[in-house]
Amino acid sequence: MLSGQHAKKIRGDKKWTTTKILSILVTISFNTHRMHLETLRNNIFLIIFLTLFTGSLAGRTSTTDSLETKLKSYKSNDTTKVNILNQIAYSTYSTDIEKTRRFATESYELSKRLGFTKGQAESLWLHGIAYMGENPETSLDLFENALKLVNQIKYKPGIGKYTNAIGTVFGVTGRDSLAIRYYKKAIDVARQINDYQELGKYMVNLSQSYNRMGQVELAISGYNGALKALKVVGDKKSIASCYNSLGNIHTSQGNYPLALECYQSSLNIYEGMDEMSGISKCLVGIGSIYFAQKNYEKALEYNQKVIKIAGKNGNKHSLAGSLLNVGLIYLTTNNQQALDYFLKALEISKDLKIISLHANILMNIGQFYYNKSDYDKALENFTEALELSENKGLQSTICVARFNVAQVYHITKKFPLAIIYAESGLKIAENLKFIVFQKDLHKLLSEVYAETNNYKQAFIHSRQFKQLSDKIFNESNVRQITELEYTYKFEKEKQALTLEQSRKDAVQAAKRKEQHTIILTLSVSFFLVSLLALYILRLYRFKNQINEQLHKANEVIQDRERLLTKITDNIPVFISLMDSNRNYVFANNGYAGLYGMNTTDIIDKCVDNVLDNASISTINHYFSKVLEGETVQFEDQIDNGGNRTYIYNSCLPYNFNNNTHGVLVCSFDITDRKLADQAKRELEQEKKRILEQEIERINKELEQNQKSLTAASLKLIQNSERDAETVRRLEEILESVTPEGKKIVLSLITNFKRISVNSNWNEFELLFQKVHKSFYDKLNENFPDLTGNERKLCAFLKLNMSSKDIANITFQSEEALKKARQRLRQKLGIDRDTNLVIFLQNI
């Protein structure tokens, strides 16, 4: 029975809900704030929507009815009945979880009575998948128990299946390193038994974990391995899903041509199967590529297609995602229709009860009002999104929501609230390693602290903002160049292959026609002239077709070149390409503008006719190295009418067919960074000067205090000797006076000693504390039981005074002083072998 430990755990833990699992399976990239829109100009904006159910509910319902009919007619309690019960439980888990549990429980009990281990393990697995939405940890226990059972009988298909299920629990709960370990074990089992269907599934799960951990190359390798296995068994639906996943990864890397190929391959398979949910995923993926390339019209077209498909099929998940995507497109293009789409998506998300989707839509609505300067409504939506996210513990969404709220409080001059929300958001961003949001939050905090006159904190956050900005800027430039290289290489290779294939086709067709003509000529001489004329006519048409194809190919290449020029002119990088003779082959507007020229003027000109003498000398120094295959980076400066611009240059060899034909130069304006570095150096120098002056002043003051202390010590000793002599004479007088006179003289001696000790000590103690500032603090901290006289004795000993001098100052006998030193040693906890003076001088 399953009513023991597992049932108790299930009833006791309801934190994992179906909504939470659904939120993991639904991924939507969303626009969050004004600064983030600026970031999107240099980063990929990927909007991918994944549906929860991939199977056909109608098909499963039909299968369930058929199996239940079969069960009613089956009267024997044997292993066949166990299998039927398990099949019914599996067919209903996505539509009726309670039904799955009921049939799985019945199967488990019957299997246990029959001693049918496979049936017991399968029923435990079915219970596990039924509880995944509520309590993954309970599912983990069930899967582990199922694995133990099949390990006992060495049933390898079950071992692979339940090992994979354990990995799935770890993956869903964010423990991907453990998930990968179990997926690899499952893959090894599938290979041992040549089960390519399961092998493909396990490799897909492994790739998903690698992708979540950022190990993209391993994820791509895993998906390609899954494709090979799935093609062996001809599982078209899984193959299409793999291509779609590969398209998502290539899109995130900026390799749009390869991503488009993957999406197209997936789309062709789904269209052949008439699988609407799969078609929707592909269309959204293709739309995300156009969005990243700022082709908003195309992106809108593909998402509108998904809306139509989802509307016909009643798929609310796809409909909500596509409405949100369209809203994001309109928000990016400042179209007021964005709000209508967000509100429609919001209504559907409320029905679906997907908290992450609901919160993201609210933040986009808030961003819409923020852009319109309606800060009250913006704050209302941001706050609601924050509350929803905090209730569900959605850390990434909480981070973004707090930043948005802080933005509103900042612009409305509520600086204390802005600081609270920004600081808390920054902590989450640092934990999640959200570099972009860390940068934006540091900038916001720098501005808020500056406006509240807390310049120290403003400087700290400004410095962090600068460091993160430089890091993001460099990563963005590398990414953009990589995207350009991917696109350029893909188009060139595609055109070359097309032209080569056309040439081969033309040659083969010409050979076939020539042979045909010769045969006809030899066979039927009567038709020689007619056939010759026909051959010439066909050859003429064929040439025209080839010429037309070449013309179209050239137009495509020219269009791609214009697109490349347009892209390079709109990125913050100065790009030029020089041939091996140092003549310019290409330059974007930014590079030409550095030298006061336009792109048409600079093309075909030699470097010597464009750069100044200093820059020519520098470029000549590195040019030969780059032609030899090295990549060189260096800094340069340009003077334009008294304005100096600092440039960071990266020179790369331009290769074609493994031969270096020129030099590609990517230049970045680093003037602001240079000026900041210069200001920083000047500030450091000023700090150093002030510090040296302060040290010199302190040293002088310390030296003066030391001299004063020495003089005071000498004075104290001299006064004590004089006072001791005075006391001695008064004591001599005692022998020659009356008893009443002795009382007066003794009182006089006592008062004299007290006044002498206090008057000499006060001046001495003041100077002693100036020179040895922390001595008393450390003494009191480590030895709090010392008396006032014992602390005085410590001070005298620290100055290495003799016992005689100390006895004169304190009016003690040397024997009494010796006992006082012994008591002091005991309180200080030091033995006779330790030098008391050295011990005190080290405090």
N, C-alpha and C positions, 0 to 999 in steps of 0.2 A: 504493500500500500504506500501511496505517496502523501499520506495525511500527517506524517511525522515532522521531521526536521525541516524539510523543504516547504511544506505547506505553512508551517509556523513562520518561517522566514519571509515567505511571500506576503502573509497577512501583516507582518510587522513593519515591512519596508515598502513604502509607496512613493519614495522620492523620484524614482525613475518612471516617468509617465510616457505614454505613447507620444504625446506632444514633444517631449524632450528628444526621443529617438528620431522623430520626424524632423526636428530642427537640425539634427546632425546630417540628415540626408538631403536637406534643402539648403543650397548655397547660393546666395545672391550678393554680388558686389554692388554696393550702393554709394551714391553721392552723399556726403555728409556735411560739408561746409564749404565756405568760399575758398579757403586756402587749398582744400583738397581738390577743387576744380583746377587750380593752377598746377598741382602735382600731376593731374591726369594728362596734361599736355605732353609730359615726358615719360609716362608710364602707361602700361596696358590697362584698359578698363574692360574687364572681362565679366560678362553677365551670363552665367550658366545656370540653367534651372533643371533640377533632377526630380523626376516623379517618384513617388513612394512605391507604387505597385507597378511591376513590369509585366506581370502575367495578365491573362484574360480572365476577368472575374466570371463572365458568362460561361466560358469554357470550363472553369473549375466547378461552377455550380452544376453543370451538366454531368461532369465526371462524378461529383459527389452523389447526385441522385442515382446514377447508375450503380455505384458501389453500395449505396444503402439498400437498393433493391436486391442486389446480389447477397448482402448480408442477411436480409430477412429470410431468404430462401435457403440459406446455408445453416444447417442444424447441428453440425458436429463442432465440438470444442477442441480443435486441434490447431496446428501451426498455420494452416491455411486461413483460418478465421482470424488469427493474430495479424497476419499480413493484411487482410481486408480491413480490419480495424485501424491499423496504422496508415493504410492508404487513405481512408476516409478522414482521419485526423489531419494528415498532411494537406489534403485538398481543401480544408476549411480554415486553415490557420490565418489566412489573410482576410477572411470575411466574418468568421465566427470563432473567436478564440475560446470561448467557453465550451463550444462543441468539440474543438480540438482537444481540450483538456479531458473532457468526458470520455471520448473514445480512446485517448492515450492511456488513461487510468484503467479502463476496462482491458485494454490490450496488455498492460503491465501485469495486472493481476492474473490474467489467463496464462501469460507467458511464464510467470513465476510458478504457477501450479504445474505447468507442463515441463518445466525445466528448460524452456526454450530461450537460451541466452541472447541470441540475435534479436528476438522479439522484445525482450526486456530492454536491451540497449536502445533499440529504435524508438520505443515508447518514451524512454527517458529523454532522448534527443528531441522528440516532438514536444514534450513538456517544456524543454529548454527554449525552443524557438517561440513557444506560446508566451513565455514570460519575459522575452527579450525587451518588450516595450515597457514593462513595469519594473523589472528588477534584474539587470544583467548579471549581478553577482549570484543570484539564485540560478540563473541559466548556466553560469559557469560551473556551479556545483553539479548540476544535472548532467552537463556534457562530460565532466570529469568522471562521474560514476559510469556513464555509458562507455567511456573509453576503457575503464578498468575491466568491464565485463568482456568486451571484444578482445582485449589483450589476453585474457585468460584462455580464450579459445583460438587466439592468433588469427582472427578474421580480418584480413588486411583491408578490404573495402570499407569496413566499419571503422577500422583504426584511422584511415585517411580522412573519412568523413567527419568523425567526432574530434579529431585533432584540429581540422580546419575550423570546426564550430567554436572550439576554445579560442583559437586565434581571432575569430570574428568578435568575440566578447571583448578581448583585449583591445582590438582596433576601435570598436564602438566607444569604449570608455577611455580612449586617449592613451593607451599603453602600447604604442605601436612597436616598440623594440621587442616586447614579449610576443606580440602578434606575429611578427616576422619569424621568430624562432619556431612557432607552431606551424605556420604556413609552410616553411621549408621542410619540416618533418612530414607534413601531409603530401607535399610534392614528391618527396622521395618514395613514399608508399605508392602513389599513383604511377610513378615511373616503373616501379618494380612489377606491378601487375598490368602495365600497358593500358591503363584506363585513361585515354586521352580526353574524354569528356570532363571527368573530374579534375584531371591535370590542368586543363584550361581554366576551370573555375578557380582552382587554388592559386594559379599564377596571377589571375586577375586580382584576387584578394591581396596577394603579396605586393603587387604593383601599386595598389591603392595605399597600402601602408608606407611604401617607399615614397610615394608622392606626397603624402601628408607630412613626412619627416623632411621633405626638401631634397631627397636623393633622386633627382629627376632622371639622371641617366640610367640608374638601376630600374626605375619605374618604366621607362621606355623599353629597356631590354626585357623586362618581365612581360609587358603587353605583347611585344613581338613574339616571345616564346609562347604566350597563350594563344596568339593567332595561329601559329603553326600547329599546335595541338588541336584546336577547335576546327581547323580546316580538314584535319584527318577524318573527323567524325561528321563534318558538314553541318555544324551547328550555326546556322546563318544568323540567328538572333544574337547569340553571344559574340560572334565575329563582328557584327555591326556595332555592338556595344564597345568592343575593344577599340575599333577604329574611332569611335566617338571620344573615348577616353584619351587616346593618343592625340586627337585633334585638340582637346582641352589643354594638354600638356604643351604641345607645340605653340598654341596660342599664347600661353603664359610665358613662353620663352621668346616670343616675338617672331617665330618662324612661321609667318602667316601662309606662305605658299604651301608648305608641307602640311600645315594644319588644315588648309582648305581641301587638299587632296584627301586627307583622312576623313573629314566631314562628308565629302562628296561620296567616298566609298561607302561610308556608313549609310548615307541617305539613299543610295541606289539599292542597297539590300533591304532597308526598311520599306521603301516604296514598292519593291517587288513582293514584300510580305503584306503590304497594306497595314503596316504597324504604325498607327497614328502617334502614339506616345513617343516612339523612337524618331519619327519624322520631326516631331516638335523639338526634340533635343538637338537634332542636327541643324534645324533652321535657326534656333537660338544661338548655337555655336557659330554658324556662319555670320549671323548678325553681329555677334560680339567682335568678329574680325573687322567688319566694316566700321563698327563703332571705334575700335582702337585706331583705325586709320582715318578717323574723323569724316568718314563717308556716312553722315547721319541719315541721308535719304535712303541709302541701301539698308542700313541697320534698321530703320523704321519699317521698310518694306517687309523684311523677313520676320520681324516681331508681329506685324499685323497679320501675316499668314498664320503664325502660331495662335493668335487670338481667334481667328476664324475656325481653325481646327479644334481648339479647345472648346469653343462655344458649341460646335456641332456635337462633339462627343461628351459634353458635360463634365470635362476634366477641370475641376476647379483649381487644382494645383498649378497646372500649366497656364490657366487663364490668369490667375493672380500674378504669377511670375512674369508673364508677358506684358500685362498691364503696367506692372512696376517698371519693366524695362523701357516701355514706350514713354512713361512718365519721366524716367531718367534722361532719355534722349531729348525730350522737350525741355526739361530743366537745364540741360547743358546748352541748348540753343536759345534759351530765354523765351521759350514759347509758353504763353499763359495756359495752354491746354494741359500742361503738366499736372496741375492741381486736380483736374477732373479725373485723370487716369490714376493718380495716387489714391483719391477717395474711393474709386471703384475697387482698386486692389485692396484697400483697407477693409471694405465691407466683406469681401470674400475671405480675407485672412481671419476676420473675426469668426466666421462660420467654421473655418478649418481649425481654429484654435492653435495656430502655429505662432508661438510667442516671438521667436526670432524674426520671422517675416513681419509680424505686426509691428514690432519695435522699429524695424528698419524703414517701413513705410512711414511711420510717424515722424522719424527723423528727416526723411526726405520732404514731408509736408512742412516740417519746421524750417528746413532749408529754403523752401519756396517762399515762406513768409519772411524769412531773414533777408533774402535777396530783395524783397519789396519793402524792407525797413519796417515791417510790422512786427516789432520785437515782442510784443505781448503775446501774440498768437504763436510766434516762433518758440518762445519760452514754454508756453503751454504744451505744445507738442513734444518738444525736447524732454521736458520733465516727465510727461507720461511715458515716453519711450524708456527713460532712465528707470522709472519705477518698475515697469514690466521686466526689464533686463535684470535689475537687482533681485527681484523676486525669484527669477529662474537661474541666477548666478551666471549669466552670459557675459563673461569678462570682457571680450572684445567689444561687444555692443555697449557695455557700461562705460568703457574707456572713451568711445566716440561720443556717447551721449553727454558725458561730463564735460568733454571739451566744448561741445556745442552750447551747453548751458553757460559755461565760463565765458564763451564768446559774447553771448547776449548780455551777461552782467558787465562785461568789460565795456561794451559799446554804450551801455546805459549808465556807466559811471558808478556801478555798485562794486567797487574794487575788492572789499573784503570777501564777498561771496565769490567773485571771479577767482580770487587766489585759492579759496578752499576747494572749489570744483576742479580748477586746473591742476593743483598739486596732487589731489587724489587721482585724477585721470592720468597724470604723469607716472605715478607709481605703477599703475596697471600697465601702461604702455611699455614701461621698462621691463616688467615681468614677462610680458608677451613678446618683447623685442620688436614692437611696432616702431621702426625707425622714423617713418614719415610723421607719425603722430607725436613721437618724442620731440622731433624738430619743431613742429607747430606749437606744441605746448610750451617748450622753452621760449619760443618767440613771444607767445602770448604773455607768459609770466614776466619776461623781460620788459615788455611794454607796460604791464600793470604796475610792476615795482617801480619803474621809472616815473610813472605818473603819480605814485604815492611817495616819491622822494627816497625810496629805499634803493640807493644807487649800487650798494654792494651786491644785493641779490640780483638787481637788474643786470649788472656786469657779469655775474656768474652764469645766469641763464642766457644772456646774449652770447657768451663764449661757447656754451654748449650748442646753441642754435647754429652758430657759425661752423663748428666742427661737423655737426650732423648734415648741414646743408652742403658742405664740401664733399662729404662722403656720398650723399645721395646724388649730387651733381655729377660726380665722376662715374658712379654706377649707371646713371641715366645716359650719359654720353656713350659709354661702352655699349649699353643696350641698344641705343639708336643706331650706332654704327653697325652692330651685329645684325640688326633687323634689315638695314640697307644692304648689307652684304648678302644675307640670305635671299632677299627679294631679287637683287641684281643677278646673282649667280643662277638662281632658279630660272629666271626669265631667259638669260643668255643660253643656258643649257637646253631649255625647252625649245627655243628658236633654232638652236644648232641641230638638235635632234630632228625637229620638224623638217628643216631644209635638207638634212642628210637623207632622211627617209624619202622625201619628195624626189631627190636626185636618184636614189636607188630605184624608186618606182618608175621614174622616167626612163632610166637606162634599161631596166628589165622589160618595160613595155615596148621600148624601141627595138630591143632585140627580138621580142616575140613577133612584132609586126614585120620586122625585116625578114625573119625566117619565113613567116607566112607569105610574104611577097615573093621571096625566091622560089618557094615551093609552087606557088600558083603560076609564076612565070615559066618555070621548067615544065610544069604539067600542062598548062593551057597557054600556048604561045599566042593563040588567037585573042586572048583577053589581056595581052601584055600592056597595051597602051591604056586601056580602061583601068586595069589594076594599078598601073603606075600613077595614073592621075588620082585615083582614089587614095593611094598611099601618100602622095604629096599633100592632098587636101587634109587628110587626117593628121599628118605630121605638122602641117601648118596650124591646125586647130590645137594640137597638143602643145606646140610651142607657145601659142597664145595663152593657153591655160597655165603653163608653167610661169610665163611672164606675169600673168595676173596674180598667181600665188605669191611670186616673189615681191610684187608690188604691195600686196596686202601685208606680207611679212615685214617689209620695210616700214610700212605705216605703223604696224604694231610696235616695232622696235623704237620708232620715233616717238610714239605715244608714251612708251615706257621711259624713254630718255627725258621727255618733258615732265613726266611724273616724278622721276628721280630728281630733276632740277628743282621742281617745286618743293619737294620734301626737304632737300638739302638747304634751300633758301629759307626755310622756316624752322630750322633748328639752331640752337645757340652754339654752333660749331663752325669755324671757318675751314672750309675744305677746298683743296686744290690737288690736281693731278698733273705731274710733269713727266715728259718722256725722257728717254736716256740722254737726249741732247739738251736737257734742262729747259725745254720749251713747254709752255702751259698747254695742256690738252683740255683741262676742265677747271673751273673755279666757280664757287657759288657767290651770291651777292655779298655775303658777309666778308669773304676773303678779299674780293675785289675792292670793297669799300674801305678796307684797311689802308689801301694805298691810293685812295681817291680816284678809283676807276670803276667801270662797270664790267660785267662779264664778257661782253662782246669785244671790248677793247683789249682785255688781258689775254684772250685766247690766241695761241700761236706766237706770243711774245716770249722772248728769252728772259730768264730770271734776272740777268744783268740789266735789262731795260726797265725793270719794275722795282726791284729792291734797292735800298741805299747801300753804300759801300760796306758798312759794318755787317749788315745782314747778308750781303753777297758772300763776304769772307766766311761767315758762319755756315751758310748753307753749302758752300763748296767744300768745307771741311768734312761735312757729314754725308754729302751726296754719294760719293764713291762707296762708303760703307753700306749705305742702304741698297745700292745696286748690287752689292755682293751678298745681299740676303739678310743683313742685320736690321733690327728695329731700333731706331734712335729717338731719344727724347731730349729736348734742350729748351732753354728759355731765351727769349730775344726781346728787344724793345724797339718801338717804332716812334719816331718824332714827327708829328703832324702839326706844323705851325705853332710850336711851343708846347703842345700837349703830348705827353709821353704815354704810350700804351705798352703795357707789358704782356707778352704773349708766351704761352707754353705750347711748344710744337711737338707733335708725335709723328715721326716719319716712318712709313712702312713700305716695304718693297711691293710693287704692283706686279703680280704674277699672272701669266696666261700660258696654259699648256706647260706648266712647270718651268717657265723661263721668266726672268725678271725683265719687264719692259719699261719700267718707270718707277716713280716715287709718289706715293699717296701721302699728302700732308694734312693732318688734322690739327687745327690750332684753336686754343681756348684763351679768351681774354681773362687774365689773372691780375689786372690792374688793381681791383679792389682788394684782393688778397695781399698784394705787394705793399700797398699803402697801409693796410692794417698791420702787416708785419713790421713796417718801418715805425709806425706809431707805437707798436708794442715794444720795440727795441728802445725807442726814446723813453717810454714810460719806465722800462726796466732800469735804464741808466739813471733816470731821476730818482727812482726808488733806492738804487745802490748808493747814489751820492748822499741822499738824506740819511740812509742807514749808517754810512761811514761817519757822517757828522755826529749822529746820535751816539754811536759807539765811542767816538773820541771824547764827546762831552761826558759820557758816563765814566770813562776811564779817568778823566781829569778829576771828576767829582770824587771817584773812589780813591784816587791817589791823595787828594786833599783830606778826605775823611780819615784815611790811614795815618797821615801825618798828624792830624788833630788827635786821633786816638792814642798815638804814641806819646804825644805831648801830654795828653790827659793822664795816661798811665804813669808817666814820669812824675807829673804833678801830684797824682794820687799817692805815689810812693813817698815823695818828699813830704807832703802834708802829713802822711801817716807817721813818718819818722819824727816830724816835729811834734805832732800830737802825742805820740808815745813818750817823747822826752818830757812834755808838759805833765802827762799823767804820772810819770815816774817821780818828778819833783813833788807833785801834790801828795803822792804816797809817802815820800820822805817826811813831809810836813806832819803826817798823821802821828808820827812817833813823839812829836813835841807839843801836841795840843791836848786840851781837856777832852773828856768824853763827849761833851756837847759839841765841841769844835770838830771832833772826829766825824760825828753824824753829818755836820754841815759839809766837811771836806769830802766825805764819801758820796753824799748826794751830788756835790759839785762834780766829782770825777765821773759819776754815772751819766749825768746830763751831758757832760763834755764829750764822753765817748759816743753817746747817741747822736748828738748834733754833728760831731766830726764825721762819723760814719755816713750819715745821711747826706750831709752837704758835699762830701767828696764823691759819694757814689752816684748821685743824680746826674751830675755833669758827665761823669765817666760812662754811665749806662746809656745816655743819649747818643754819644759818639760810637759806642760799641755796637748799638743796634743799626746805625747807619752803615757801618763797615760789614758787619755780619748780620744781614737782614733776616735770614731764615733760621738762625741758630736757635733762638728761643722757641720758634714755632715747631721745629723738628724735635727739640728737646721735650717740649710739652706733649707733643703727639706720641712720641715713643716712650717717655717716662713721666706720666702725669702725676705720679706720687711724690715728686721732688718738692721740698720746701723752698721758701724764698731764699734762705741763706745757702741752701745747697745749689740753687741755680746761680747765685752770685759766685760761689766757689768754682762752679763749672766755667763761668766766664773768665775768672782769673787764671784758671788752669789752661784754658784755650789760648790765652795770651802768653803762656809759658812763664808766669811769674814764680818766683822762688817762694818757698814756704815761709821764709823770714818776712818777705814783703807782705805776703797774704796775712801773716799773723799780726804785723804792725797795723795793716789797714783795718782788720776786723777786731783788733784788740784781744786776740786769743793767744794762748800759749802754744808753742810748737807741738806740745804733747796733745793738747785739745784739737789742734788742726790735724794732727796725724789720725786721731780717732774719727774726725769728720770725714777725712779722705776715705777711711776704711768703710764707714757707713755708705758713702757715696758709691764706692765700688759695688757694694752689695745691691744697692737699688738699681745701679746700671747693669747688673748681672754679668760682670766681668771678673775673671780670676786674677790671681796675683801675677801670673806671667804676662798679662796684657798691660802695656804702658798706658796709664790713665790719661796722660797729657795728649799722647798721639791719638788715643781713642776719641777724645773730645775735639781735637783739631780736625778729625775726619768727619765730624757731624756737620 
